[in-house]
Every structure is written in structure tokens, then in C-alpha cells.
Amino acid sequence: MEVLRQARDQFAELTGLTVESVSSFGQTEAGWTLEVEVLELERVPDTMSLLASYQVEIDSQGQLAGYRRVRRYERGRADVRGSGGR
């Protein structure tokens, strides 16, 4: 749990974005990989706000090694990845 907290804090400090949740994580040979959800653009109504998923890589010492945005979506939209829909 401490690794997850450190990763969230380091990511937030580096990007200026607040992590809303950690949607997945797993251990790798080099450390950890996480997918975090962040609020990128707040809109009214809130269901139109833009969220993004970032893949975050953490080394074996718990330090941020890299990140990349993997998708961006409106808060009110259902996730259709893998369903073949648009």
C-alpha cells in the first residue's frame, strides 16, 4: 500500500494532476505498473468533465520511472474498450 501512496504522490507532484483512483496495479520484473484515473478538465455538469487514465511505472525502490496517458474520456461515458462499440 505504501508503494501505491508514494506513486500517487509522485505522479501528482510531477504532473499537477490529482489522482482520483488507482484502477489497476501489478508487479513487474523492474518494480510496479499502475493505471491511475485523473481529472484533466473540470466541466459543468460534472458528468461532462474529462478524465484520463495514465499508465505509471514505479521502480523496485518505489520511485516514479515513467508514465503515459493511455486514454481520455468524459466522466459520464461508459467504458466501451474491448466491446467493439464506439
Biopython code that builds the backbone (N, CA, C, O; Angstrom):
import numpy as np
from Bio.PDB.StructureBuilder import StructureBuilder

atoms = [
    (1, "MET", "N", (0.822, -1.199, 0.000)),
    (1, "MET", "CA", (0.000, 0.000, 0.000)),
    (1, "MET", "C", (0.860, 1.256, 0.000)),
    (1, "MET", "O", (0.501, 2.262, -0.612)),
    (2, "GLU", "N", (1.991, 1.195, 0.684)),
    (2, "GLU", "CA", (2.866, 2.367, 0.739)),
    (2, "GLU", "C", (3.405, 2.714, -0.648)),
    (2, "GLU", "O", (3.536, 3.891, -0.985)),
    (3, "VAL", "N", (3.719, 1.693, -1.457)),
    (3, "VAL", "CA", (4.199, 1.928, -2.826)),
    (3, "VAL", "C", (3.127, 2.659, -3.632)),
    (3, "VAL", "O", (3.436, 3.582, -4.385)),
    (4, "LEU", "N", (1.860, 2.246, -3.474)),
    (4, "LEU", "CA", (0.766, 2.903, -4.188)),
    (4, "LEU", "C", (0.632, 4.361, -3.766)),
    (4, "LEU", "O", (0.451, 5.238, -4.610)),
    (5, "ARG", "N", (0.718, 4.622, -2.482)),
    (5, "ARG", "CA", (0.622, 6.005, -1.989)),
    (5, "ARG", "C", (1.767, 6.861, -2.530)),
    (5, "ARG", "O", (1.549, 7.984, -2.985)),
    (6, "GLN", "N", (2.983, 6.327, -2.477)),
    (6, "GLN", "CA", (4.146, 7.068, -2.977)),
    (6, "GLN", "C", (4.006, 7.356, -4.468)),
    (6, "GLN", "O", (4.312, 8.459, -4.922)),
    (7, "ALA", "N", (3.547, 6.372, -5.224)),
    (7, "ALA", "CA", (3.382, 6.547, -6.667)),
    (7, "ALA", "C", (2.359, 7.631, -6.967)),
    (7, "ALA", "O", (2.593, 8.484, -7.824)),
    (8, "ARG", "N", (1.221, 7.607, -6.267)),
    (8, "ARG", "CA", (0.196, 8.646, -6.454)),
    (8, "ARG", "C", (0.761, 10.012, -6.147)),
    (8, "ARG", "O", (0.565, 10.954, -6.914)),
    (9, "ASP", "N", (1.462, 10.130, -5.029)),
    (9, "ASP", "CA", (2.014, 11.425, -4.615)),
    (9, "ASP", "C", (3.059, 11.928, -5.608)),
    (9, "ASP", "O", (3.055, 13.108, -5.960)),
    (10, "GLN", "N", (3.949, 11.053, -6.063)),
    (10, "GLN", "CA", (4.981, 11.455, -7.011)),
    (10, "GLN", "C", (4.359, 11.882, -8.346)),
    (10, "GLN", "O", (4.767, 12.886, -8.931)),
    (11, "PHE", "N", (3.378, 11.122, -8.819)),
    (11, "PHE", "CA", (2.698, 11.446, -10.073)),
    (11, "PHE", "C", (2.011, 12.804, -9.958)),
    (11, "PHE", "O", (2.136, 13.641, -10.852)),
    (12, "ALA", "N", (1.285, 13.025, -8.861)),
    (12, "ALA", "CA", (0.577, 14.292, -8.658)),
    (12, "ALA", "C", (1.550, 15.461, -8.593)),
    (12, "ALA", "O", (1.285, 16.516, -9.168)),
    (13, "GLU", "N", (2.666, 15.290, -7.905)),
    (13, "GLU", "CA", (3.655, 16.361, -7.793)),
    (13, "GLU", "C", (4.267, 16.693, -9.156)),
    (13, "GLU", "O", (4.467, 17.862, -9.484)),
    (14, "LEU", "N", (4.557, 15.678, -9.930)),
    (14, "LEU", "CA", (5.198, 15.883, -11.227)),
    (14, "LEU", "C", (4.249, 16.493, -12.258)),
    (14, "LEU", "O", (4.651, 17.375, -13.018)),
    (15, "THR", "N", (2.995, 16.036, -12.294)),
    (15, "THR", "CA", (2.054, 16.467, -13.333)),
    (15, "THR", "C", (1.130, 17.600, -12.911)),
    (15, "THR", "O", (0.591, 18.306, -13.763)),
    (16, "GLY", "N", (0.941, 17.783, -11.604)),
    (16, "GLY", "CA", (-0.031, 18.768, -11.137)),
    (16, "GLY", "C", (-1.454, 18.250, -11.179)),
    (16, "GLY", "O", (-2.391, 19.005, -10.918)),
    (17, "LEU", "N", (-1.638, 16.967, -11.504)),
    (17, "LEU", "CA", (-2.962, 16.345, -11.572)),
    (17, "LEU", "C", (-3.226, 15.545, -10.305)),
    (17, "LEU", "O", (-2.315, 14.947, -9.733)),
    (18, "THR", "N", (-4.481, 15.541, -9.876)),
    (18, "THR", "CA", (-4.867, 14.790, -8.685)),
    (18, "THR", "C", (-5.379, 13.419, -9.093)),
    (18, "THR", "O", (-6.272, 13.308, -9.932)),
    (19, "VAL", "N", (-4.819, 12.389, -8.507)),
    (19, "VAL", "CA", (-5.254, 11.023, -8.788)),
    (19, "VAL", "C", (-6.577, 10.785, -8.073)),
    (19, "VAL", "O", (-6.664, 10.926, -6.854)),
    (20, "GLU", "N", (-7.615, 10.419, -8.843)),
    (20, "GLU", "CA", (-8.915, 10.101, -8.256)),
    (20, "GLU", "C", (-8.978, 8.656, -7.790)),
    (20, "GLU", "O", (-9.604, 8.349, -6.775)),
    (21, "SER", "N", (-8.322, 7.764, -8.539)),
    (21, "SER", "CA", (-8.323, 6.350, -8.147)),
    (21, "SER", "C", (-7.193, 5.610, -8.848)),
    (21, "SER", "O", (-6.651, 6.063, -9.856)),
    (22, "VAL", "N", (-6.855, 4.454, -8.281)),
    (22, "VAL", "CA", (-5.929, 3.526, -8.915)),
    (22, "VAL", "C", (-6.805, 2.391, -9.426)),
    (22, "VAL", "O", (-7.387, 1.650, -8.634)),
    (23, "SER", "N", (-6.902, 2.248, -10.757)),
    (23, "SER", "CA", (-7.825, 1.258, -11.310)),
    (23, "SER", "C", (-7.176, -0.110, -11.504)),
    (23, "SER", "O", (-7.881, -1.113, -11.611)),
    (24, "SER", "N", (-5.845, -0.167, -11.550)),
    (24, "SER", "CA", (-5.172, -1.459, -11.605)),
    (24, "SER", "C", (-3.713, -1.286, -11.202)),
    (24, "SER", "O", (-3.150, -0.195, -11.295)),
    (25, "PHE", "N", (-3.118, -2.381, -10.754)),
    (25, "PHE", "CA", (-1.687, -2.378, -10.449)),
    (25, "PHE", "C", (-1.175, -3.808, -10.502)),
    (25, "PHE", "O", (-1.926, -4.767, -10.325)),
    (26, "GLY", "N", (0.105, -3.923, -10.748)),
    (26, "GLY", "CA", (0.708, -5.241, -10.787)),
    (26, "GLY", "C", (2.212, -5.130, -10.657)),
    (26, "GLY", "O", (2.805, -4.096, -10.965)),
    (27, "GLN", "N", (2.812, -6.200, -10.200)),
    (27, "GLN", "CA", (4.259, -6.233, -10.034)),
    (27, "GLN", "C", (4.902, -6.674, -11.341)),
    (27, "GLN", "O", (4.395, -7.563, -12.025)),
    (28, "THR", "N", (6.029, -6.042, -11.685)),
    (28, "THR", "CA", (6.800, -6.388, -12.881)),
    (28, "THR", "C", (8.200, -6.785, -12.445)),
    (28, "THR", "O", (8.527, -6.725, -11.260)),
    (29, "GLU", "N", (9.024, -7.191, -13.400)),
    (29, "GLU", "CA", (10.412, -7.525, -13.080)),
    (29, "GLU", "C", (11.181, -6.314, -12.563)),
    (29, "GLU", "O", (12.092, -6.446, -11.746)),
    (30, "ALA", "N", (10.801, -5.123, -13.054)),
    (30, "ALA", "CA", (11.518, -3.898, -12.688)),
    (30, "ALA", "C", (10.891, -3.143, -11.518)),
    (30, "ALA", "O", (11.489, -2.189, -11.019)),
    (31, "GLY", "N", (9.710, -3.543, -11.071)),
    (31, "GLY", "CA", (9.039, -2.823, -9.989)),
    (31, "GLY", "C", (7.535, -3.030, -10.036)),
    (31, "GLY", "O", (7.042, -4.136, -9.816)),
    (32, "TRP", "N", (6.799, -1.939, -10.328)),
    (32, "TRP", "CA", (5.342, -1.981, -10.347)),
    (32, "TRP", "C", (4.827, -1.180, -11.537)),
    (32, "TRP", "O", (5.481, -0.246, -12.000)),
    (33, "THR", "N", (3.649, -1.557, -12.026)),
    (33, "THR", "CA", (2.937, -0.752, -13.014)),
    (33, "THR", "C", (1.535, -0.507, -12.478)),
    (33, "THR", "O", (0.890, -1.415, -11.954)),
    (34, "LEU", "N", (1.073, 0.732, -12.614)),
    (34, "LEU", "CA", (-0.240, 1.123, -12.127)),
    (34, "LEU", "C", (-0.998, 1.809, -13.247)),
    (34, "LEU", "O", (-0.390, 2.383, -14.151)),
    (35, "GLU", "N", (-2.318, 1.752, -13.194)),
    (35, "GLU", "CA", (-3.146, 2.586, -14.044)),
    (35, "GLU", "C", (-3.945, 3.476, -13.108)),
    (35, "GLU", "O", (-4.691, 2.992, -12.257)),
    (36, "VAL", "N", (-3.780, 4.788, -13.275)),
    (36, "VAL", "CA", (-4.454, 5.745, -12.403)),
    (36, "VAL", "C", (-5.425, 6.578, -13.216)),
    (36, "VAL", "O", (-5.204, 6.840, -14.399)),
    (37, "GLU", "N", (-6.507, 6.992, -12.562)),
    (37, "GLU", "CA", (-7.524, 7.839, -13.177)),
    (37, "GLU", "C", (-7.392, 9.237, -12.584)),
    (37, "GLU", "O", (-7.342, 9.400, -11.365)),
    (38, "VAL", "N", (-7.335, 10.255, -13.463)),
    (38, "VAL", "CA", (-7.172, 11.633, -13.010)),
    (38, "VAL", "C", (-8.204, 12.532, -13.689)),
    (38, "VAL", "O", (-8.672, 12.240, -14.790)),
    (39, "LEU", "N", (-8.550, 13.628, -13.017)),
    (39, "LEU", "CA", (-9.410, 14.658, -13.588)),
    (39, "LEU", "C", (-8.521, 15.614, -14.370)),
    (39, "LEU", "O", (-7.670, 16.286, -13.788)),
    (40, "GLU", "N", (-8.713, 15.681, -15.700)),
    (40, "GLU", "CA", (-7.891, 16.569, -16.529)),
    (40, "GLU", "C", (-8.574, 17.903, -16.804)),
    (40, "GLU", "O", (-7.902, 18.931, -16.894)),
    (41, "LEU", "N", (-9.901, 17.902, -16.940)),
    (41, "LEU", "CA", (-10.618, 19.129, -17.252)),
    (41, "LEU", "C", (-11.987, 19.091, -16.588)),
    (41, "LEU", "O", (-12.830, 18.264, -16.934)),
    (42, "GLU", "N", (-12.202, 19.986, -15.638)),
    (42, "GLU", "CA", (-13.479, 20.031, -14.920)),
    (42, "GLU", "C", (-14.483, 20.847, -15.719)),
    (42, "GLU", "O", (-14.185, 21.955, -16.163)),
    (43, "ARG", "N", (-15.676, 20.289, -15.896)),
    (43, "ARG", "CA", (-16.751, 20.957, -16.637)),
    (43, "ARG", "C", (-18.042, 20.902, -15.834)),
    (43, "ARG", "O", (-18.168, 20.133, -14.881)),
    (44, "VAL", "N", (-18.994, 21.730, -16.234)),
    (44, "VAL", "CA", (-20.329, 21.725, -15.637)),
    (44, "VAL", "C", (-21.298, 21.339, -16.745)),
    (44, "VAL", "O", (-21.308, 21.974, -17.799)),
    (45, "PRO", "N", (-22.116, 20.307, -16.526)),
    (45, "PRO", "CA", (-22.205, 19.477, -15.331)),
    (45, "PRO", "C", (-20.991, 18.548, -15.206)),
    (45, "PRO", "O", (-20.251, 18.327, -16.164)),
    (46, "ASP", "N", (-20.817, 18.019, -14.008)),
    (46, "ASP", "CA", (-19.658, 17.183, -13.700)),
    (46, "ASP", "C", (-19.552, 15.961, -14.607)),
    (46, "ASP", "O", (-18.451, 15.470, -14.855)),
    (47, "THR", "N", (-20.688, 15.464, -15.105)),
    (47, "THR", "CA", (-20.661, 14.284, -15.972)),
    (47, "THR", "C", (-19.967, 14.569, -17.303)),
    (47, "THR", "O", (-19.644, 13.635, -18.037)),
    (48, "MET", "N", (-19.732, 15.846, -17.627)),
    (48, "MET", "CA", (-19.038, 16.219, -18.858)),
    (48, "MET", "C", (-17.551, 16.477, -18.622)),
    (48, "MET", "O", (-16.822, 16.776, -19.567)),
    (49, "SER", "N", (-17.092, 16.366, -17.375)),
    (49, "SER", "CA", (-15.670, 16.552, -17.072)),
    (49, "SER", "C", (-14.841, 15.504, -17.792)),
    (49, "SER", "O", (-15.291, 14.377, -18.000)),
    (50, "LEU", "N", (-13.615, 15.883, -18.176)),
    (50, "LEU", "CA", (-12.719, 14.953, -18.857)),
    (50, "LEU", "C", (-11.784, 14.283, -17.860)),
    (50, "LEU", "O", (-11.077, 14.948, -17.103)),
    (51, "LEU", "N", (-11.795, 12.970, -17.877)),
    (51, "LEU", "CA", (-10.899, 12.158, -17.065)),
    (51, "LEU", "C", (-9.879, 11.508, -17.994)),
    (51, "LEU", "O", (-10.084, 11.446, -19.206)),
    (52, "ALA", "N", (-8.794, 11.033, -17.425)),
    (52, "ALA", "CA", (-7.789, 10.328, -18.206)),
    (52, "ALA", "C", (-7.222, 9.178, -17.388)),
    (52, "ALA", "O", (-7.152, 9.239, -16.160)),
    (53, "SER", "N", (-6.820, 8.132, -18.095)),
    (53, "SER", "CA", (-6.112, 7.009, -17.490)),
    (53, "SER", "C", (-4.644, 7.126, -17.873)),
    (53, "SER", "O", (-4.304, 7.342, -19.037)),
    (54, "TYR", "N", (-3.785, 6.982, -16.879)),
    (54, "TYR", "CA", (-2.344, 7.006, -17.103)),
    (54, "TYR", "C", (-1.741, 5.696, -16.629)),
    (54, "TYR", "O", (-2.092, 5.184, -15.566)),
    (55, "GLN", "N", (-0.835, 5.163, -17.424)),
    (55, "GLN", "CA", (-0.044, 4.015, -17.007)),
    (55, "GLN", "C", (1.207, 4.572, -16.342)),
    (55, "GLN", "O", (1.939, 5.355, -16.946)),
    (56, "VAL", "N", (1.450, 4.174, -15.111)),
    (56, "VAL", "CA", (2.554, 4.697, -14.313)),
    (56, "VAL", "C", (3.496, 3.542, -13.973)),
    (56, "VAL", "O", (3.065, 2.495, -13.491)),
    (57, "GLU", "N", (4.782, 3.750, -14.230)),
    (57, "GLU", "CA", (5.793, 2.741, -13.927)),
    (57, "GLU", "C", (6.582, 3.178, -12.692)),
    (57, "GLU", "O", (7.044, 4.316, -12.608)),
    (58, "ILE", "N", (6.729, 2.261, -11.740)),
    (58, "ILE", "CA", (7.456, 2.518, -10.499)),
    (58, "ILE", "C", (8.598, 1.514, -10.409)),
    (58, "ILE", "O", (8.396, 0.323, -10.647)),
    (59, "ASP", "N", (9.798, 1.984, -10.067)),
    (59, "ASP", "CA", (10.926, 1.057, -9.970)),
    (59, "ASP", "C", (10.873, 0.278, -8.657)),
    (59, "ASP", "O", (9.983, 0.501, -7.836)),
    (60, "SER", "N", (11.818, -0.628, -8.461)),
    (60, "SER", "CA", (11.797, -1.505, -7.287)),
    (60, "SER", "C", (12.015, -0.761, -5.974)),
    (60, "SER", "O", (11.712, -1.298, -4.908)),
    (61, "GLN", "N", (12.540, 0.475, -6.031)),
    (61, "GLN", "CA", (12.703, 1.294, -4.826)),
    (61, "GLN", "C", (11.487, 2.174, -4.556)),
    (61, "GLN", "O", (11.473, 2.936, -3.589)),
    (62, "GLY", "N", (10.453, 2.071, -5.419)),
    (62, "GLY", "CA", (9.240, 2.855, -5.222)),
    (62, "GLY", "C", (9.291, 4.246, -5.838)),
    (62, "GLY", "O", (8.454, 5.091, -5.522)),
    (63, "GLN", "N", (10.265, 4.494, -6.715)),
    (63, "GLN", "CA", (10.393, 5.801, -7.359)),
    (63, "GLN", "C", (9.725, 5.784, -8.729)),
    (63, "GLN", "O", (9.782, 4.787, -9.448)),
    (64, "LEU", "N", (9.094, 6.895, -9.079)),
    (64, "LEU", "CA", (8.451, 7.035, -10.375)),
    (64, "LEU", "C", (9.483, 6.900, -11.485)),
    (64, "LEU", "O", (10.465, 7.642, -11.510)),
    (65, "ALA", "N", (9.271, 5.958, -12.406)),
    (65, "ALA", "CA", (10.215, 5.723, -13.504)),
    (65, "ALA", "C", (9.673, 6.252, -14.828)),
    (65, "ALA", "O", (10.447, 6.490, -15.756)),
    (66, "GLY", "N", (8.365, 6.440, -14.931)),
    (66, "GLY", "CA", (7.769, 6.952, -16.158)),
    (66, "GLY", "C", (6.260, 6.857, -16.113)),
    (66, "GLY", "O", (5.691, 6.165, -15.268)),
    (67, "TYR", "N", (5.609, 7.566, -17.041)),
    (67, "TYR", "CA", (4.155, 7.491, -17.163)),
    (67, "TYR", "C", (3.755, 7.873, -18.576)),
    (67, "TYR", "O", (4.513, 8.522, -19.297)),
    (68, "ARG", "N", (2.544, 7.457, -18.966)),
    (68, "ARG", "CA", (1.987, 7.871, -20.250)),
    (68, "ARG", "C", (0.473, 7.801, -20.173)),
    (68, "ARG", "O", (-0.091, 6.933, -19.508)),
    (69, "ARG", "N", (-0.182, 8.739, -20.870)),
    (69, "ARG", "CA", (-1.648, 8.725, -20.917)),
    (69, "ARG", "C", (-2.068, 7.650, -21.902)),
    (69, "ARG", "O", (-1.571, 7.599, -23.027)),
    (70, "VAL", "N", (-2.997, 6.780, -21.469)),
    (70, "VAL", "CA", (-3.450, 5.698, -22.325)),
    (70, "VAL", "C", (-4.849, 5.921, -22.874)),
    (70, "VAL", "O", (-5.229, 5.302, -23.868)),
    (71, "ARG", "N", (-5.626, 6.805, -22.233)),
    (71, "ARG", "CA", (-6.938, 7.164, -22.788)),
    (71, "ARG", "C", (-7.491, 8.383, -22.076)),
    (71, "ARG", "O", (-7.075, 8.725, -20.969)),
    (72, "ARG", "N", (-8.435, 9.030, -22.735)),
    (72, "ARG", "CA", (-9.107, 10.208, -22.192)),
    (72, "ARG", "C", (-10.595, 10.041, -22.481)),
    (72, "ARG", "O", (-10.966, 9.596, -23.567)),
    (73, "TYR", "N", (-11.449, 10.392, -21.525)),
    (73, "TYR", "CA", (-12.880, 10.141, -21.676)),
    (73, "TYR", "C", (-13.686, 11.083, -20.805)),
    (73, "TYR", "O", (-13.171, 11.658, -19.846)),
    (74, "GLU", "N", (-14.981, 11.240, -21.155)),
    (74, "GLU", "CA", (-15.894, 12.039, -20.337)),
    (74, "GLU", "C", (-16.355, 11.193, -19.159)),
    (74, "GLU", "O", (-16.574, 9.989, -19.290)),
    (75, "ARG", "N", (-16.499, 11.841, -18.006)),
    (75, "ARG", "CA", (-16.891, 11.131, -16.781)),
    (75, "ARG", "C", (-18.185, 10.342, -16.960)),
    (75, "ARG", "O", (-18.297, 9.232, -16.440)),
    (76, "GLY", "N", (-19.146, 10.875, -17.667)),
    (76, "GLY", "CA", (-20.458, 10.242, -17.800)),
    (76, "GLY", "C", (-20.533, 9.140, -18.840)),
    (76, "GLY", "O", (-21.597, 8.548, -19.017)),
    (77, "ARG", "N", (-19.443, 8.844, -19.535)),
    (77, "ARG", "CA", (-19.458, 7.827, -20.592)),
    (77, "ARG", "C", (-19.056, 6.457, -20.040)),
    (77, "ARG", "O", (-18.147, 6.337, -19.218)),
    (78, "ALA", "N", (-19.764, 5.430, -20.519)),
    (78, "ALA", "CA", (-19.401, 4.057, -20.150)),
    (78, "ALA", "C", (-18.148, 3.656, -20.897)),
    (78, "ALA", "O", (-17.905, 4.135, -22.004)),
    (79, "ASP", "N", (-17.358, 2.790, -20.311)),
    (79, "ASP", "CA", (-16.136, 2.288, -20.942)),
    (79, "ASP", "C", (-16.537, 1.235, -21.960)),
    (79, "ASP", "O", (-17.172, 0.240, -21.612)),
    (80, "VAL", "N", (-16.164, 1.452, -23.228)),
    (80, "VAL", "CA", (-16.509, 0.500, -24.276)),
    (80, "VAL", "C", (-15.284, -0.207, -24.831)),
    (80, "VAL", "O", (-15.366, -0.873, -25.863)),
    (81, "ARG", "N", (-14.137, -0.067, -24.150)),
    (81, "ARG", "CA", (-12.942, -0.759, -24.628)),
    (81, "ARG", "C", (-13.185, -2.248, -24.674)),
    (81, "ARG", "O", (-13.717, -2.828, -23.726)),
    (82, "GLY", "N", (-12.799, -2.870, -25.772)),
    (82, "GLY", "CA", (-12.920, -4.314, -25.899)),
    (82, "GLY", "C", (-14.298, -4.795, -26.279)),
    (82, "GLY", "O", (-14.488, -5.996, -26.466)),
    (83, "SER", "N", (-15.291, -3.887, -26.403)),
    (83, "SER", "CA", (-16.638, -4.333, -26.734)),
    (83, "SER", "C", (-16.928, -4.226, -28.225)),
    (83, "SER", "O", (-17.962, -4.697, -28.699)),
    (84, "GLY", "N", (-16.003, -3.601, -28.967)),
    (84, "GLY", "CA", (-16.217, -3.448, -30.398)),
    (84, "GLY", "C", (-17.115, -2.278, -30.745)),
    (84, "GLY", "O", (-17.348, -2.013, -31.924)),
    (85, "GLY", "N", (-17.629, -1.563, -29.734)),
    (85, "GLY", "CA", (-18.515, -0.413, -29.981)),
    (85, "GLY", "C", (-17.756, 0.886, -30.026)),
    (85, "GLY", "O", (-16.555, 0.925, -29.761)),
    (86, "ARG", "N", (-18.448, 1.942, -30.359)),
    (86, "ARG", "CA", (-17.854, 3.286, -30.365)),
    (86, "ARG", "C", (-18.614, 4.187, -29.452)),
    (86, "ARG", "O", (-18.271, 5.362, -29.318)),
]
sb = StructureBuilder()
sb.init_structure("model")
sb.init_model(0)
sb.init_chain("A")
sb.init_seg("    ")
for serial, (resi, resn, name, xyz) in enumerate(atoms, 1):
    if name == "N":
        sb.init_residue(resn, " ", resi, " ")
    sb.init_atom(name, np.array(xyz, "f"), 0.0, 1.0, " ", f" {name:<3s}", serial, name[0])
structure = sb.get_structure()
